[in-house]
Amino acid sequence: MPDVRSRLVGCFQVVFDGLSDAQVEQATRAATESWDSVAAITLVNVVEEEFHIQIDYDRLPELDSFPRILDYLTQRLCLT
């Protein structure tokens, strides 16, 4: 079974078509041109489906980069 990092890379690549693995791991909302509010919600939905979790939409402002989302998932999945 793929680890959290590689599964999250896959989620990003679904939403941000054309990004390489390396580009995904560097992705931030500020630096990724297509990462607008619609893409942010789409990404949350894809992540929720992939990891079978619910993400509070109030957390969206802080989930603004691949590393932050990875940290969030790592902490969240360790608690379940």
Number of C-alpha atoms within 10 A of each C-alpha: 5 7 7 16 17 13 16 23 19 17 22 26 17 14 18 18 9 11 16 13 14 9 15 21 18 13 20 17 17 11 10 15 10 14 20 12 11 10 15 18 15 17 20 23 15 18 21 14 12 14 14 10 15 11 15 8 10 8 10 14 10 10 19 16 20 20 16 13 18 18 15 15 19 13 11 12 13 7 7 6
